[in-house]
Amino acid sequence: MLSINPKDISIPKLHSYMLGAVAPRPIAFASTMDKDGNPNLSPFSFFNVFSSNPPLMIFSPNRKGRDNTTKDTHENVKEVGEVVINVVNYDIVQQMSLSSTAYPKGVNEFEKAGLTMLPSELVKPFRVAESPVQFECKVREVIELGQEGGAGNLILCEVVKMHIKESVLDENGNIDQHKIDLVSRMGGNWYGRSKQGIFEVPKPLAVLGIGIDQIPDSIRWSKVLTGNDLGKLGTVERLPSSDEINEFVNNSIEIKSVLSAADEIKVHQKAQEFLNNNEVLSAWKVLLAK
Ligand SMILES: Cc1cc2nc3c(=O)[nH]c(=O)nc-3n(C[C@H](O)[C@H](O)[C@H](O)COP(=O)(O)O)c2cc1C
């Protein structure tokens, strides 16, 4: 058995052991607002519910290990002590992941992730319309656990209103775990889904993805592509050039034949096939080919 004194290993290694072992973790999709009214949306899996009376939840945006800066969500709850915690189901997992990209402060991740801002009733931050359960919360306390990279910041949230989509309820009015179809975070790039077991979502943090707001309308409002498909398309740093697209088309008889039918549905289905195999650039090439 490996027996480790936390002080003897690097913080990233310690982080990775702890997150690999304490899993699956629920995901708080936290919507906040800064003092100027700019919305922010980010996921946090250092999260759980701790009390029903009063109804309390805690999540923790940590100080970054790389440069010891704090996260926008942490700053925002200190400026405006309100947050909406939205739960994450399978249908929005890719968009949630895209929203975790380190966009500069002031960039609205609702737009980048193609999610809908729904006004709240008792707090300023917006709800995520696509999320099946949304908790409007007042921040009771922010507990900063340290001043070095990796330190957690506990955001104690009191639920003042909750919203549940009827479509996730069973015949007794309780939340049906099959219908709500929640996803959880595990170690590395792994996520959990009760229906499916575990699956991988590559971290989008290395590059600043173009975001769903930059996807051309004919693709964004496709009858075939889902929110998860768009979430993957939004992770690329740039679109392929016309030379790259031509080379791709000229090298494949199959792609040429899909394109020759001039049927948008077929083109989008082919792109979806590529996306299912995580071949995001190939999906873009087939979508952009003329
Ligand atoms: C599923 C998921 C869970 C995450 N959980 C946490 C977490 O618990 N704490 C944290 O500091 N960062 C977490 N992150 C990373 C943040 O979402 C990421 O740093 C984000 O850019 C912070 O945004 P902000 O600066 O707008 O607050 C998580 C990312 C993902 C995809």
The ligand as an SDF file (V2000), in Angstrom:
LIG
                    3D

 31 33  0  0  0  0  0  0  0  0999 V2000
  -16.6590   19.6480  -14.0690 C   0  0  0  0  0  0  0  0  0  0  0  0
  -15.7230   20.6950  -13.5580 C   0  0  0  0  0  0  0  0  0  0  0  0
  -15.5980   20.8640  -12.1910 C   0  0  0  0  0  0  0  0  0  0  0  0
  -14.7320   21.8440  -11.6790 C   0  0  0  0  0  0  0  0  0  0  0  0
  -14.6320   21.9980  -10.3270 N   0  0  0  0  0  0  0  0  0  0  0  0
  -13.8660   22.9730   -9.8140 C   0  0  0  0  0  0  0  0  0  0  0  0
  -13.8280   23.1930   -8.4010 C   0  0  0  0  0  0  0  0  0  0  0  0
  -14.5010   22.5300   -7.6170 O   0  0  0  0  0  0  0  0  0  0  0  0
  -13.0190   24.2030   -7.9460 N   0  0  0  0  0  0  0  0  0  0  0  0
  -12.2950   24.9810   -8.7830 C   0  0  0  0  0  0  0  0  0  0  0  0
  -11.6120   25.8690   -8.3230 O   0  0  0  0  0  0  0  0  0  0  0  0
  -12.3270   24.7960  -10.1370 N   0  0  0  0  0  0  0  0  0  0  0  0
  -13.1110   23.8310  -10.6630 C   0  0  0  0  0  0  0  0  0  0  0  0
  -13.1800   23.6580  -12.0230 N   0  0  0  0  0  0  0  0  0  0  0  0
  -12.4780   24.6050  -12.8960 C   0  0  0  0  0  0  0  0  0  0  0  0
  -13.2750   25.9110  -13.0360 C   0  0  0  0  0  0  0  0  0  0  0  0
  -14.5570   25.6510  -13.5840 O   0  0  0  0  0  0  0  0  0  0  0  0
  -12.5100   26.8630  -13.9730 C   0  0  0  0  0  0  0  0  0  0  0  0
  -11.3140   27.2430  -13.3360 O   0  0  0  0  0  0  0  0  0  0  0  0
  -13.2910   28.0960  -14.3790 C   0  0  0  0  0  0  0  0  0  0  0  0
  -12.6160   28.7150  -15.4510 O   0  0  0  0  0  0  0  0  0  0  0  0
  -13.4520   29.1220  -13.2810 C   0  0  0  0  0  0  0  0  0  0  0  0
  -14.1480   30.2030  -13.8500 O   0  0  0  0  0  0  0  0  0  0  0  0
  -14.2200   31.6610  -13.2310 P   0  0  0  0  0  0  0  0  0  0  0  0
  -12.8010   32.2080  -13.1700 O   0  0  0  0  0  0  0  0  0  0  0  0
  -15.0950   32.3640  -14.2280 O   0  0  0  0  0  0  0  0  0  0  0  0
  -14.8540   31.5500  -11.8840 O   0  0  0  0  0  0  0  0  0  0  0  0
  -13.9870   22.6560  -12.5560 C   0  0  0  0  0  0  0  0  0  0  0  0
  -14.1010   22.4640  -13.9500 C   0  0  0  0  0  0  0  0  0  0  0  0
  -14.9550   21.4900  -14.4390 C   0  0  0  0  0  0  0  0  0  0  0  0
  -15.0800   21.2950  -15.9230 C   0  0  0  0  0  0  0  0  0  0  0  0
  1  2  1  0
  2  3  1  0
  2 30  2  0
  3  4  2  0
  4  5  1  0
  4 28  1  0
  5  6  2  0
  6  7  1  0
  6 13  1  0
  7  8  2  0
  7  9  1  0
  9 10  1  0
 10 11  2  0
 10 12  1  0
 12 13  2  0
 13 14  1  0
 14 15  1  0
 14 28  1  0
 15 16  1  0
 16 17  1  0
 16 18  1  0
 18 19  1  0
 18 20  1  0
 20 21  1  0
 20 22  1  0
 22 23  1  0
 23 24  1  0
 24 25  2  0
 24 26  1  0
 24 27  1  0
 28 29  2  0
 29 30  1  0
 30 31  1  0
M  END
$$$$
